[in-house]
Amino acid sequence: MATKTLLTTEQYAALEEPEGVRYELSEGELIVTPSASLFHNELRDELNSRMRAFVKSHSLGTVTSETDMKLVGEVVRRPDVAFIRARRLQDVDLDQSPLPVSPDLAAEIVSKNDRADDLLLKVSQYLEAGAQAVWLMYSNKRLAYRYVPGNPAPEVRTAEAGDRFEEPDLLPGLSLPLAVIFG
């Protein structure tokens, strides 16, 4: 039986990522996924730009895309879109990779290659690291699942029902219709 070679966060950070793939680290295991599709990236960029404009105008923190973030243990995730409150970024070297801060809000655009068990593991890793909300956004179904600490059942929101992307505790006043995000 073959044994897995597990990596430390430091070993992960030293890897050269080849073009056309994305790396993440999950409990020491290197996760390799193909680059995202154009549609995936457009959806990510739409959410990022709308959140970023709001966050900047209210001086709440920062919004980033595709940034490696050190979670708990030997876990490095790269959320499609992440929000981090300003106070949590004080005294952090923003040139570090992975960033030694977990997101307050992580949004993942679900791709056709993603498996349900991998997505749920990722959600649990974000929440364990201190995320206050995690969104899994299914563009092909025009729906989103919202996970929060202490509640194992996600909230389901759909574009067809007129639901919105909102996080009043983290981003008070932000209210984006899912129909606009999904296009």
HUBEL-V452986 format. One record per residue. RES is the residue in one small letter. D_LAST is the distance of its C-alpha to the last C-alpha in whole Angstrom. Layout:
RES;D_LAST  RES;D_LAST
This chain:
m;48  a;46  t;45  k;42  t;42  l;40  l;39  t;40  t;37  e;39  q;39  y;36  a;35  a;38  l;36  e;35  e;31  p;31  e;28  g;26  v;26  r;25  y;28  e;28  l;31  s;32  e;35  g;37  e;35  l;33  i;30  v;29  t;25  p;24  s;21  a;18  s;16  l;14  f;10  h;12  n;13  e;10  l;8  r;12  d;12  e;9  l;11  n;14  s;14  r;13  m;16  r;18  a;18  f;19  v;21  k;23  s;24  h;25  s;27  l;26  g;26  t;24  v;21  t;21  s;19  e;21  t;24  d;27  m;28  k;32  l;32  v;35  g;37  e;36  v;33  v;30  r;26  r;24  p;21  d;17  v;17  a;20  f;22  i;25  r;27  a;30  r;33  r;32  l;32  q;35  d;38  v;35  d;36  l;32  d;33  q;34  s;32  p;31  l;31  p;33  v;31  s;29  p;25  d;25  l;22  a;20  a;17  e;17  i;14  v;15  s;16  k;18  n;21  d;21  r;24  a;24  d;27  d;26  l;23  l;26  l;28  k;26  v;25  s;28  q;29  y;27  l;28  e;32  a;31  g;30  a;27  q;26  a;23  v;21  w;17  l;17  m;13  y;12  s;9  n;11  k;12  r;9  l;12  a;14  y;18  r;19  y;23  v;25  p;29  g;32  n;29  p;29  a;27  p;23  e;21  v;18  r;15  t;13  a;10  e;12  a;15  g;13  d;14  r;13  f;14  e;17  e;20  p;23  d;26  l;24  l;22  p;23  g;21  l;18  s;16  l;12  p;10  l;8  a;6  v;5  i;5  f;4  g;0
